[in-house]
Amino acid sequence: MPVETEELREQYRAKKARFQDRLNRKFGLDKMPVIRRLVYTVLGGTVLLIGIVMIVTPGPAFIVIPLGLAILASEYAWARRIIRRGSVFVGRRIRKRPPAKHRRWQRQGKE
């Protein structure tokens, strides 16, 4: 992995940690870890369930489900693993994607 990419990731992690610390201090959750975990669990679980419902109903489930997992990932390692697996899966799919001139949906308009 290039050095610039690793530096950008480290900057992102630091920025995310500062934001989460500021949010926890604002609501007083830094002094009550059990309450903090409960708040993040309820909020993340609710967003995740809404995303799962959006799979069968109209709505952007592919955006809402990762958002719910991201909220849960701030407290749970299993959610971080799911997000990591999903990003690896998407990265592989993007790399295997054929060039634009070979995609079927672009050729249909020319025929």
N, CA, C and O atoms as a GROMACS GRO file, in nm:
protein
  444
    1MET      N    1   0.084  -0.117   0.000
    1MET     CA    2   0.000   0.000   0.000
    1MET      C    3   0.089   0.124   0.000
    1MET      O    4   0.185   0.132   0.077
    2PRO      N    5   0.058   0.221  -0.085
    2PRO     CA    6   0.138   0.343  -0.090
    2PRO      C    7   0.135   0.418   0.044
    2PRO      O    8   0.039   0.409   0.121
    3VAL      N    9   0.242   0.491   0.067
    3VAL     CA   10   0.255   0.564   0.193
    3VAL      C   11   0.147   0.672   0.205
    3VAL      O   12   0.094   0.694   0.314
    4GLU      N   13   0.114   0.739   0.092
    4GLU     CA   14   0.012   0.845   0.097
    4GLU      C   15  -0.122   0.788   0.141
    4GLU      O   16  -0.193   0.853   0.218
    5THR      N   17  -0.158   0.670   0.093
    5THR     CA   18  -0.285   0.609   0.129
    5THR      C   19  -0.290   0.579   0.278
    5THR      O   20  -0.391   0.603   0.344
    6GLU      N   21  -0.181   0.526   0.331
    6GLU     CA   22  -0.177   0.495   0.474
    6GLU      C   23  -0.185   0.622   0.558
    6GLU      O   24  -0.250   0.624   0.662
    7GLU      N   25  -0.120   0.728   0.513
    7GLU     CA   26  -0.126   0.856   0.585
    7GLU      C   27  -0.269   0.912   0.582
    7GLU      O   28  -0.317   0.965   0.683
    8LEU      N   29  -0.337   0.901   0.468
    8LEU     CA   30  -0.474   0.949   0.458
    8LEU      C   31  -0.567   0.869   0.549
    8LEU      O   32  -0.656   0.925   0.613
    9ARG      N   33  -0.545   0.738   0.555
    9ARG     CA   34  -0.627   0.655   0.643
    9ARG      C   35  -0.606   0.692   0.789
    9ARG      O   36  -0.701   0.698   0.867
   10GLU      N   37  -0.481   0.717   0.826
   10GLU     CA   38  -0.451   0.755   0.964
   10GLU      C   39  -0.514   0.890   0.997
   10GLU      O   40  -0.566   0.909   1.108
   11GLN      N   41  -0.511   0.984   0.903
   11GLN     CA   42  -0.575   1.114   0.925
   11GLN      C   43  -0.726   1.098   0.941
   11GLN      O   44  -0.787   1.164   1.025
   12TYR      N   45  -0.785   1.010   0.860
   12TYR     CA   46  -0.928   0.985   0.870
   12TYR      C   47  -0.963   0.925   1.005
   12TYR      O   48  -1.060   0.967   1.068
   13ARG      N   49  -0.885   0.827   1.049
   13ARG     CA   50  -0.911   0.764   1.180
   13ARG      C   51  -0.902   0.865   1.294
   13ARG      O   52  -0.984   0.865   1.385
   14ALA      N   53  -0.801   0.952   1.287
   14ALA     CA   54  -0.785   1.054   1.391
   14ALA      C   55  -0.903   1.152   1.390
   14ALA      O   56  -0.954   1.190   1.495
   15LYS      N   57  -0.945   1.193   1.271
   15LYS     CA   58  -1.058   1.285   1.259
   15LYS      C   59  -1.186   1.222   1.310
   15LYS      O   60  -1.266   1.287   1.377
   16LYS      N   61  -1.206   1.094   1.279
   16LYS     CA   62  -1.324   1.023   1.325
   16LYS      C   63  -1.323   1.010   1.477
   16LYS      O   64  -1.427   1.027   1.541
   17ALA      N   65  -1.208   0.980   1.536
   17ALA     CA   66  -1.197   0.967   1.681
   17ALA      C   67  -1.225   1.101   1.749
   17ALA      O   68  -1.294   1.105   1.852
   18ARG      N   69  -1.174   1.211   1.694
   18ARG     CA   70  -1.200   1.342   1.751
   18ARG      C   71  -1.349   1.376   1.746
   18ARG      O   72  -1.404   1.430   1.842
   19PHE      N   73  -1.414   1.345   1.634
   19PHE     CA   74  -1.557   1.371   1.620
   19PHE      C   75  -1.636   1.291   1.722
   19PHE      O   76  -1.726   1.344   1.787
   20GLN      N   77  -1.604   1.163   1.736
   20GLN     CA   78  -1.675   1.078   1.831
   20GLN      C   79  -1.652   1.124   1.975
   20GLN      O   80  -1.745   1.123   2.056
   21ASP      N   81  -1.530   1.164   2.008
   21ASP     CA   82  -1.502   1.215   2.142
   21ASP      C   83  -1.581   1.343   2.169
   21ASP      O   84  -1.636   1.361   2.278
   22ARG      N   85  -1.585   1.432   2.070
   22ARG     CA   86  -1.658   1.557   2.086
   22ARG      C   87  -1.808   1.530   2.104
   22ARG      O   88  -1.873   1.594   2.187
   23LEU      N   89  -1.862   1.436   2.029
   23LEU     CA   90  -2.003   1.400   2.040
   23LEU      C   91  -2.032   1.340   2.177
   23LEU      O   92  -2.133   1.373   2.240
   24ASN      N   93  -1.945   1.251   2.223
   24ASN     CA   94  -1.964   1.189   2.354
   24ASN      C   95  -1.957   1.292   2.467
   24ASN      O   96  -2.035   1.284   2.562
   25ARG      N   97  -1.865   1.388   2.457
   25ARG     CA   98  -1.854   1.493   2.559
   25ARG      C   99  -1.977   1.583   2.558
   25ARG      O  100  -2.026   1.623   2.663
   26LYS      N  101  -2.026   1.616   2.438
   26LYS     CA  102  -2.140   1.706   2.426
   26LYS      C  103  -2.264   1.649   2.496
   26LYS      O  104  -2.337   1.723   2.562
   27PHE      N  105  -2.286   1.520   2.481
   27PHE     CA  106  -2.402   1.457   2.542
   27PHE      C  107  -2.373   1.392   2.678
   27PHE      O  108  -2.460   1.329   2.737
   28GLY      N  109  -2.250   1.408   2.727
   28GLY     CA  110  -2.214   1.354   2.857
   28GLY      C  111  -2.198   1.203   2.858
   28GLY      O  112  -2.200   1.141   2.964
   29LEU      N  113  -2.181   1.143   2.741
   29LEU     CA  114  -2.170   0.997   2.733
   29LEU      C  115  -2.030   0.946   2.764
   29LEU      O  116  -2.010   0.826   2.782
   30ASP      N  117  -1.931   1.036   2.771
   30ASP     CA  118  -1.796   0.992   2.802
   30ASP      C  119  -1.783   0.951   2.948
   30ASP      O  120  -1.692   0.876   2.982
   31LYS      N  121  -1.872   0.997   3.034
   31LYS     CA  122  -1.868   0.963   3.176
   31LYS      C  123  -1.952   0.840   3.208
   31LYS      O  124  -1.941   0.785   3.317
   32MET      N  125  -2.035   0.798   3.112
   32MET     CA  126  -2.125   0.685   3.135
   32MET      C  127  -2.110   0.584   3.021
   32MET      O  128  -2.191   0.584   2.929
   33PRO      N  129  -2.010   0.497   3.026
   33PRO     CA  130  -1.986   0.406   2.913
   33PRO      C  131  -2.100   0.307   2.888
   33PRO      O  132  -2.123   0.268   2.773
   34VAL      N  133  -2.171   0.266   2.992
   34VAL     CA  134  -2.282   0.172   2.972
   34VAL      C  135  -2.396   0.241   2.898
   34VAL      O  136  -2.456   0.183   2.807
   35ILE      N  137  -2.425   0.363   2.936
   35ILE     CA  138  -2.531   0.439   2.868
   35ILE      C  139  -2.490   0.468   2.724
   35ILE      O  140  -2.572   0.459   2.633
   36ARG      N  141  -2.362   0.503   2.704
   36ARG     CA  142  -2.312   0.530   2.568
   36ARG      C  143  -2.331   0.408   2.479
   36ARG      O  144  -2.379   0.420   2.366
   37ARG      N  145  -2.292   0.293   2.530
   37ARG     CA  146  -2.305   0.170   2.452
   37ARG      C  147  -2.452   0.142   2.420
   37ARG      O  148  -2.485   0.100   2.309
   38LEU      N  149  -2.539   0.165   2.518
   38LEU     CA  150  -2.681   0.142   2.497
   38LEU      C  151  -2.737   0.238   2.391
   38LEU      O  152  -2.816   0.197   2.306
   39VAL      N  153  -2.696   0.366   2.396
   39VAL     CA  154  -2.745   0.464   2.299
   39VAL      C  155  -2.699   0.426   2.158
   39VAL      O  156  -2.779   0.428   2.064
   40TYR      N  157  -2.570   0.393   2.144
   40TYR     CA  158  -2.519   0.355   2.011
   40TYR      C  159  -2.583   0.225   1.962
   40TYR      O  160  -2.608   0.210   1.842
   41THR      N  161  -2.611   0.133   2.052
   41THR     CA  162  -2.674   0.007   2.012
   41THR      C  163  -2.816   0.029   1.963
   41THR      O  164  -2.856  -0.023   1.859
   42VAL      N  165  -2.892   0.107   2.038
   42VAL     CA  166  -3.031   0.132   1.999
   42VAL      C  167  -3.036   0.212   1.869
   42VAL      O  168  -3.112   0.178   1.778
   43LEU      N  169  -2.956   0.317   1.860
   43LEU     CA  170  -2.955   0.399   1.739
   43LEU      C  171  -2.908   0.319   1.617
   43LEU      O  172  -2.974   0.321   1.513
   44GLY      N  173  -2.796   0.250   1.629
   44GLY     CA  174  -2.744   0.171   1.518
   44GLY      C  175  -2.836   0.057   1.479
   44GLY      O  176  -2.856   0.030   1.360
   45GLY      N  177  -2.893  -0.011   1.580
   45GLY     CA  178  -2.986  -0.120   1.551
   45GLY      C  179  -3.112  -0.072   1.481
   45GLY      O  180  -3.162  -0.138   1.391
   46THR      N  181  -3.162   0.044   1.523
   46THR     CA  182  -3.281   0.100   1.458
   46THR      C  183  -3.253   0.135   1.313
   46THR      O  184  -3.333   0.103   1.224
   47VAL      N  185  -3.141   0.201   1.288
   47VAL     CA  186  -3.106   0.238   1.150
   47VAL      C  187  -3.084   0.112   1.066
   47VAL      O  188  -3.126   0.106   0.950
   48LEU      N  189  -3.019   0.010   1.123
   48LEU     CA  190  -2.997  -0.115   1.052
   48LEU      C  191  -3.129  -0.184   1.019
   48LEU      O  192  -3.147  -0.232   0.907
   49LEU      N  193  -3.221  -0.190   1.114
   49LEU     CA  194  -3.351  -0.252   1.088
   49LEU      C  195  -3.431  -0.175   0.983
   49LEU      O  196  -3.499  -0.235   0.900
   50ILE      N  197  -3.424  -0.043   0.986
   50ILE     CA  198  -3.491   0.036   0.883
   50ILE      C  199  -3.432   0.004   0.746
   50ILE      O  200  -3.506  -0.005   0.647
   51GLY      N  201  -3.300  -0.013   0.739
   51GLY     CA  202  -3.236  -0.050   0.613
   51GLY      C  203  -3.279  -0.187   0.564
   51GLY      O  204  -3.297  -0.208   0.445
   52ILE      N  205  -3.294  -0.281   0.658
   52ILE     CA  206  -3.338  -0.416   0.619
   52ILE      C  207  -3.482  -0.411   0.567
   52ILE      O  208  -3.515  -0.482   0.472
   53VAL      N  209  -3.566  -0.330   0.629
   53VAL     CA  210  -3.703  -0.314   0.580
   53VAL      C  211  -3.701  -0.252   0.440
   53VAL      O  212  -3.786  -0.285   0.356
   54MET      N  213  -3.606  -0.164   0.415
   54MET     CA  214  -3.598  -0.098   0.283
   54MET      C  215  -3.556  -0.194   0.172
   54MET      O  216  -3.567  -0.160   0.055
   55ILE      N  217  -3.510  -0.312   0.207
   55ILE     CA  218  -3.478  -0.411   0.103
   55ILE      C  219  -3.605  -0.451   0.029
   55ILE      O  220  -3.604  -0.466  -0.093
   56VAL      N  221  -3.714  -0.467   0.103
   56VAL     CA  222  -3.840  -0.511   0.040
   56VAL      C  223  -3.933  -0.396   0.008
   56VAL      O  224  -4.027  -0.412  -0.070
   57THR      N  225  -3.910  -0.279   0.066
   57THR     CA  226  -3.990  -0.162   0.035
   57THR      C  227  -3.902  -0.063  -0.042
   57THR      O  228  -3.780  -0.074  -0.039
   58PRO      N  229  -3.963   0.032  -0.109
   58PRO     CA  230  -3.881   0.130  -0.182
   58PRO      C  231  -3.798   0.215  -0.086
   58PRO      O  232  -3.849   0.269   0.012
   59GLY      N  233  -3.672   0.225  -0.117
   59GLY     CA  234  -3.584   0.307  -0.034
   59GLY      C  235  -3.439   0.271  -0.058
   59GLY      O  236  -3.410   0.166  -0.115
   60PRO      N  237  -3.348   0.356  -0.015
   60PRO     CA  238  -3.204   0.334  -0.038
   60PRO      C  239  -3.141   0.241   0.066
   60PRO      O  240  -3.061   0.286   0.148
   61ALA      N  241  -3.176   0.114   0.063
   61ALA     CA  242  -3.124   0.018   0.162
   61ALA      C  243  -2.973   0.005   0.152
   61ALA      O  244  -2.907  -0.015   0.254
   62PHE      N  245  -2.916   0.016   0.033
   62PHE     CA  246  -2.772   0.001   0.017
   62PHE      C  247  -2.694   0.116   0.080
   62PHE      O  248  -2.572   0.107   0.095
   63ILE      N  249  -2.762   0.224   0.118
   63ILE     CA  250  -2.698   0.334   0.190
   63ILE      C  251  -2.727   0.324   0.340
   63ILE      O  252  -2.638   0.348   0.421
   64VAL      N  253  -2.849   0.288   0.375
   64VAL     CA  254  -2.892   0.290   0.515
   64VAL      C  255  -2.830   0.174   0.593
   64VAL      O  256  -2.792   0.193   0.709
   65ILE      N  257  -2.819   0.056   0.534
   65ILE     CA  258  -2.762  -0.059   0.606
   65ILE      C  259  -2.616  -0.034   0.644
   65ILE      O  260  -2.581  -0.056   0.760
   66PRO      N  261  -2.529   0.011   0.553
   66PRO     CA  262  -2.392   0.043   0.596
   66PRO      C  263  -2.386   0.156   0.699
   66PRO      O  264  -2.296   0.157   0.783
   67LEU      N  265  -2.479   0.249   0.693
   67LEU     CA  266  -2.482   0.356   0.792
   67LEU      C  267  -2.513   0.300   0.930
   67LEU      O  268  -2.448   0.338   1.028
   68GLY      N  269  -2.609   0.211   0.939
   68GLY     CA  270  -2.641   0.145   1.067
   68GLY      C  271  -2.524   0.063   1.118
   68GLY      O  272  -2.495   0.064   1.238
   69LEU      N  273  -2.457  -0.008   1.028
   69LEU     CA  274  -2.339  -0.085   1.068
   69LEU      C  275  -2.226   0.006   1.114
   69LEU      O  276  -2.152  -0.030   1.206
   70ALA      N  277  -2.212   0.121   1.052
   70ALA     CA  278  -2.107   0.215   1.093
   70ALA      C  279  -2.133   0.268   1.233
   70ALA      O  280  -2.040   0.285   1.312
   71ILE      N  281  -2.259   0.294   1.265
   71ILE     CA  282  -2.292   0.337   1.400
   71ILE      C  283  -2.261   0.226   1.500
   71ILE      O  284  -2.203   0.252   1.606
   72LEU      N  285  -2.299   0.105   1.467
   72LEU     CA  286  -2.271  -0.009   1.555
   72LEU      C  287  -2.121  -0.037   1.566
   72LEU      O  288  -2.074  -0.085   1.669
   73ALA      N  289  -2.047  -0.008   1.459
   73ALA     CA  290  -1.902  -0.036   1.458
   73ALA      C  291  -1.827   0.053   1.556
   73ALA      O  292  -1.714   0.021   1.592
   74SER      N  293  -1.887   0.162   1.599
   74SER     CA  294  -1.819   0.246   1.697
   74SER      C  295  -1.812   0.178   1.833
   74SER      O  296  -1.734   0.219   1.918
   75GLU      N  297  -1.894   0.075   1.855
   75GLU     CA  298  -1.893   0.004   1.983
   75GLU      C  299  -1.864  -0.145   1.972
   75GLU      O  300  -1.820  -0.206   2.070
   76TYR      N  301  -1.887  -0.206   1.858
   76TYR     CA  302  -1.878  -0.351   1.845
   76TYR      C  303  -1.779  -0.393   1.737
   76TYR      O  304  -1.779  -0.339   1.626
   77ALA      N  305  -1.694  -0.490   1.770
   77ALA     CA  306  -1.594  -0.539   1.676
   77ALA      C  307  -1.660  -0.619   1.563
   77ALA      O  308  -1.610  -0.616   1.450
   78TRP      N  309  -1.767  -0.689   1.589
   78TRP     CA  310  -1.831  -0.769   1.484
   78TRP      C  311  -1.884  -0.680   1.372
   78TRP      O  312  -1.880  -0.719   1.255
   79ALA      N  313  -1.932  -0.562   1.406
   79ALA     CA  314  -1.980  -0.470   1.302
   79ALA      C  315  -1.863  -0.415   1.220
   79ALA      O  316  -1.876  -0.395   1.099
   80ARG      N  317  -1.749  -0.391   1.286
   80ARG     CA  318  -1.630  -0.346   1.212
   80ARG      C  319  -1.584  -0.454   1.115
   80ARG      O  320  -1.543  -0.423   1.003
   81ARG      N  321  -1.592  -0.581   1.156
   81ARG     CA  322  -1.553  -0.690   1.065
   81ARG      C  323  -1.646  -0.697   0.944
   81ARG      O  324  -1.601  -0.719   0.832
   82ILE      N  325  -1.775  -0.680   0.967
   82ILE     CA  326  -1.871  -0.684   0.855
   82ILE      C  327  -1.843  -0.570   0.757
   82ILE      O  328  -1.847  -0.590   0.636
   83ILE      N  329  -1.816  -0.451   0.809
   83ILE     CA  330  -1.785  -0.338   0.722
   83ILE      C  331  -1.657  -0.363   0.645
   83ILE      O  332  -1.650  -0.333   0.525
   84ARG      N  333  -1.556  -0.418   0.711
   84ARG     CA  334  -1.430  -0.448   0.643
   84ARG      C  335  -1.450  -0.551   0.533
   84ARG      O  336  -1.396  -0.536   0.424
   85ARG      N  337  -1.527  -0.656   0.561
   85ARG     CA  338  -1.554  -0.757   0.458
   85ARG      C  339  -1.630  -0.698   0.341
   85ARG      O  340  -1.602  -0.730   0.225
   86GLY      N  341  -1.724  -0.611   0.370
   86GLY     CA  342  -1.800  -0.547   0.263
   86GLY      C  343  -1.715  -0.457   0.176
   86GLY      O  344  -1.731  -0.454   0.054
   87SER      N  345  -1.622  -0.384   0.239
   87SER     CA  346  -1.536  -0.297   0.158
   87SER      C  347  -1.439  -0.379   0.073
   87SER      O  348  -1.407  -0.339  -0.039
   88VAL      N  349  -1.392  -0.492   0.125
   88VAL     CA  350  -1.306  -0.580   0.045
   88VAL      C  351  -1.384  -0.638  -0.072
   88VAL      O  352  -1.333  -0.645  -0.183
   89PHE      N  353  -1.508  -0.679  -0.046
   89PHE     CA  354  -1.593  -0.735  -0.151
   89PHE      C  355  -1.618  -0.633  -0.262
   89PHE      O  356  -1.606  -0.665  -0.380
   90VAL      N  357  -1.653  -0.512  -0.223
   90VAL     CA  358  -1.680  -0.406  -0.322
   90VAL      C  359  -1.552  -0.373  -0.399
   90VAL      O  360  -1.557  -0.354  -0.520
   91GLY      N  361  -1.438  -0.367  -0.330
   91GLY     CA  362  -1.312  -0.340  -0.398
   91GLY      C  363  -1.278  -0.444  -0.502
   91GLY      O  364  -1.230  -0.412  -0.610
   92ARG      N  365  -1.304  -0.570  -0.469
   92ARG     CA  366  -1.278  -0.677  -0.566
   92ARG      C  367  -1.370  -0.666  -0.686
   92ARG      O  368  -1.328  -0.684  -0.800
   93ARG      N  369  -1.497  -0.636  -0.661
   93ARG     CA  370  -1.593  -0.623  -0.771
   93ARG      C  371  -1.556  -0.507  -0.863
   93ARG      O  372  -1.570  -0.518  -0.985
   94ILE      N  373  -1.510  -0.399  -0.807
   94ILE     CA  374  -1.473  -0.283  -0.889
   94ILE      C  375  -1.351  -0.316  -0.974
   94ILE      O  376  -1.345  -0.276  -1.090
   95ARG      N  377  -1.255  -0.388  -0.918
   95ARG     CA  378  -1.135  -0.423  -0.995
   95ARG      C  379  -1.167  -0.522  -1.107
   95ARG      O  380  -1.101  -0.519  -1.211
   96LYS      N  381  -1.267  -0.611  -1.088
   96LYS     CA  382  -1.302  -0.710  -1.191
   96LYS      C  383  -1.394  -0.653  -1.298
   96LYS      O  384  -1.422  -0.720  -1.397
   97ARG      N  385  -1.440  -0.532  -1.279
   97ARG     CA  386  -1.534  -0.470  -1.372
   97ARG      C  387  -1.468  -0.450  -1.508
   97ARG      O  388  -1.355  -0.402  -1.517
   98PRO      N  389  -1.539  -0.485  -1.615
   98PRO     CA  390  -1.481  -0.466  -1.749
   98PRO      C  391  -1.474  -0.318  -1.784
   98PRO      O  392  -1.545  -0.236  -1.726
   99PRO      N  393  -1.388  -0.283  -1.879
   99PRO     CA  394  -1.380  -0.143  -1.922
   99PRO      C  395  -1.514  -0.095  -1.976
   99PRO      O  396  -1.598  -0.176  -2.014
  100ALA      N  397  -1.534   0.034  -1.980
  100ALA     CA  398  -1.663   0.092  -2.017
  100ALA      C  399  -1.709   0.052  -2.157
  100ALA      O  400  -1.828   0.036  -2.180
  101LYS      N  401  -1.617   0.035  -2.250
  101LYS     CA  402  -1.658   0.004  -2.388
  101LYS      C  403  -1.714  -0.138  -2.401
  101LYS      O  404  -1.777  -0.169  -2.502
  102HIS      N  405  -1.694  -0.223  -2.300
  102HIS     CA  406  -1.744  -0.360  -2.307
  102HIS      C  407  -1.870  -0.382  -2.224
  102HIS      O  408  -1.923  -0.492  -2.221
  103ARG      N  409  -1.918  -0.281  -2.159
  103ARG     CA  410  -2.038  -0.298  -2.077
  103ARG      C  411  -2.160  -0.306  -2.166
  103ARG      O  412  -2.174  -0.230  -2.261
  104ARG      N  413  -2.248  -0.399  -2.135
  104ARG     CA  414  -2.364  -0.427  -2.218
  104ARG      C  415  -2.459  -0.308  -2.227
  104ARG      O  416  -2.508  -0.277  -2.335
  105TRP      N  417  -2.484  -0.241  -2.115
  105TRP     CA  418  -2.584  -0.133  -2.116
  105TRP      C  419  -2.540  -0.016  -2.201
  105TRP      O  420  -2.625   0.060  -2.249
  106GLN      N  421  -2.411   0.002  -2.223
  106GLN     CA  422  -2.366   0.110  -2.311
  106GLN      C  423  -2.372   0.068  -2.458
  106GLN      O  424  -2.390   0.152  -2.546
  107ARG      N  425  -2.356  -0.061  -2.484
  107ARG     CA  426  -2.362  -0.107  -2.622
  107ARG      C  427  -2.504  -0.110  -2.676
  107ARG      O  428  -2.524  -0.096  -2.796
  108GLN      N  429  -2.602  -0.128  -2.590
  108GLN     CA  430  -2.740  -0.140  -2.637
  108GLN      C  431  -2.787  -0.015  -2.709
  108GLN      O  432  -2.863  -0.024  -2.805
  109GLY      N  433  -2.744   0.101  -2.665
  109GLY     CA  434  -2.786   0.224  -2.730
  109GLY      C  435  -2.726   0.244  -2.868
  109GLY      O  436  -2.782   0.318  -2.948
  110LYS      N  437  -2.613   0.180  -2.898
  110LYS     CA  438  -2.542   0.198  -3.025
  110LYS      C  439  -2.590   0.102  -3.132
  110LYS      O  440  -2.568   0.124  -3.250
  111GLU      N  441  -2.657  -0.005  -3.091
  111GLU     CA  442  -2.698  -0.105  -3.190
  111GLU      C  443  -2.829  -0.070  -3.256
  111GLU      O  444  -2.876  -0.145  -3.342
   0.00000   0.00000   0.00000
